[in-house]
Every structure is written in C-alpha cells, then in structure tokens.
C-alpha cells in the first residue's frame, strides 16, 4: 500500500474529527472545556471511555505480547472489572456529593492545601508520562510504516499529530471529546473485528479450530498458579483492580468525563458498563493476538512484540486491510492523547494555578490563560515523546504499567487515607511522604531478589507504593 494513500486516509479522517469538533464545540466556555457543563449522555461517555482506556498501546501491545505472555493479561483485566465496581460505588458518590470539578479538590477539603497540590502534581506527572508513552508508540508506527519513506523526520510527525489534537480540543474540551471519542472508539473496534475476521478466513479456520490451534501453541494459558512468579493470578488480579482505581478512579482525565454526566446513578451505570465491555473487548484483543501469531508463523513474519501487528497488517495483508488498520490505529491514538491533554490543562488551571479562585479575572482572561496552558501542555507532550523515542522499549504496555506503579502509588495512598481514616495530617509534611514512597518502592523493586529471594514483585508494586504512602501519612497524623 502506497504511503501517500495511507497519509491521505489519515488527513481525511482528521478532517472528519475537525467537523465533529466544530459542530459540538459551538458556544463552549470554560465549564464546557472542564466538565462538559455536566450534560453528557452516560452511554456516550461509557462507549467513548473504551477508547481512552484502551489506547494504541492495547491495540498493538496486547496482541503482540501473546507470544510471550499467552492470555495472562486477562488476569489483570478481571482485576480491572473489580476496580470499576469500586470506583462506581465508593469514589463516584464522594465526588458527586462534593460537586467537584477537579477530583483533587477532595484532598484540599480533607487534608489541606499542600496535600491537594501534591495530589494534583502526582496526577500531572503520572498522566504526562502515561499519555506520552502511548502517543509515542503510535507515532513511531506511523513514522516507520508511512512517513520514513516520504522523508518526514520523526519530530515533524510528532508536531503535526500534536497540532491536530490541539485543533479539535482547543475550544470544546470535554464537551467535544465525549463525541470525538465515541467516533474513534467505533472505528477502533470495527478495525479489530474486521482484522480478526480476515485472518480467520485467510487461515481457513473456524472459531473453534483457531482456538484449538492456539491451545496447541500454548497461547491460551490464562492463570499462573506459582506464587513466586510476577504473573501469579492473585498478584495480577489485585494489581489490575488497583491499577483501575488509580488510573481511572483517582485520575482527573477519566473522572472528568464521568463527572460530565448529570446524575450520579447514570455515572455509576457508565462505570460498571465500561468494566464489563472492557473485559469482552480485551478478550477479543487477546484472541486476535493468538490469530496474529498463527498468521505470522504461516507468512514467515520475523517481527515480534509491538511491531508484529503493524508488520502483518501493512506488509502481509491486502491494501484494504492496511487502510482499516491505519484508521483503527489512529482511532486508538487520539482518545488517550486528547483526553490527557485536556485533563492536564484542567488540572494545571484549577489545581496548580487556582484559576477559579481568581475573582478579579473576567471570563475572557480566564479563557486566554487556559488556552495558553493548553499549548504549554502540548509542548511538554513533544518533549516526552522524544524521550520515549530515545528509550525505544519493545513492549510499551509493560513499561507503562511499570511506570504507573511508581507514579500513581502516592495518589492511591492519599485517597485511601482520606477515605478510610478520620485523622488529619500535618499538611506541610505530605509532599515529603509522596516523594519518599516512590523512592523506597524503586529500591524495593531494584533489590527485590536480595530482599525476597525467589519471590518476584510485579505490577503489585503499585499497592506497595500506596501502602508506604498510607503508612507515611499515618506517621504524620495529628494526635
């Protein structure tokens, strides 16, 4: 497939996004940008959040990892479902009762100003790292598969994609993103289904026969019953639950969309529905990953990991499948990047710079300030993508979940302490606790073989980090 044709498809797709943004962003103000005026339809939010929760990393990394990890990712996904139920019935009632625009306002009310600022900064760093790692993966695939052959440098590709995202989120924010995410999630899931059906037909297998072929290769193994291994099923399910609670329930980007729904009950339906849909969708991604490895073996494809799906779709399938893959890939890219950019802008404006408290500013000045912050966030995205280009990890989903263990742990500890205890803390000491916990976690992870022998710590490092933060807050509680 000609790179020029594939690039033209991307341009047409983006033009459609701009049209949707124009239609939905009319009459937008700061309230529309931050929480969609709390008028979003819960079904649209739930469906659109599938794209945000999955991203290009799931689209490429989860199928690519089946060769090494089998279907073990389903253990984490079962934990995700538990996490969504906890969010729906523990965290959402709290947020709605307090009528929060930024969820970190809870920390201000419960613990104090520095606790609030600490929570907001932890979110900003965590989401910046996670979102740009996801962005890098897709930009790199587009670079290798299309733009290298056209002589376009990687930095220019990144700038163009960031400019695209700025263009359709600049005015409408969450009000626009609820609709664009719905469109993009539809394209991504359609691409997943079409690629799966094509490979089944090409391999000449029925669903049952393909599953048997995967079993013969050992791909369908889900549960690991060895307690010493990182992939032990209890570790993975617990890690999945806490990853969801932190990366969704106490993450401004994800909660910003849920809080845009008018009623609490509808927002809860959105969250539980999302959990069950994701379980089904990720199961389909794993099944497609098994098919990809069977297809790759038949076609003698040398690629593995994150490069397997792009290589198969663009070089070993018909042109129309290549087009569908590119549309699905960029559909997986935009929901995670646009939502993160909007949420980071919101958190910086509201939590860090206190824009809502500046009564002397009129609406026009606030809007100008918000747009300036939006551009600064875009610049930070560019810098982080270049850093990930230097790192160039072969399995980005593993890297993202590992980084989340370090960056989101303090948030988990802060919210757990606030919700499950009645103690006040010495607010001025909270930032030190939030720095110390990840540092100690890093050394636990680095020297775990010396500390625990054969027992291996994996994604549950997030729980350890959160527990260390909780203990630190307990030690600085007011008597």
Secondary structure, DSSP 8 states (H G I E B T S, - for coil): --HHHHHHHHHHHHHHHHHHHHHHSTT--HHHHHHGGG-B-HHHHHHHHHHHHHHHHIIIIIHHHHHHHTTTHHHHHHHHHHHHHHIIIIIHHHHHHHT-SSTTHHHHHHT-HHHHHHHHHHHHHHHHHHHHHHHHHHHHHHIIIIITTTT--HHHHHHHHHHHHHHHHTTTTHHHHHHHHHHHHHHHHHHHHHHHHHHHHHHT--HHHHHHHHHHHTTT---B--TTSTTBHHHHHHHHHHHHIIIIIT-HHHHHHHTTBSSHHHHHHHHHHHHHHHHHHHHHHHHHHHHHHHHHHHTT----TTHHHHHHHHHSS-HHHHHHHHHHHHHHHHHHHHHHHHHHHHHIIIIIS-GGG-TTS-HHHHHHHHHHHHHHHHHHHHHHHHHHHHH--S-HHHHHHHHHHHHSHHHHHHHHHHHH----B-GGGHHHHHHHHHHHHHHHHHTHHHHHTT----TTHHHHHHHHHHHHHHHTB--
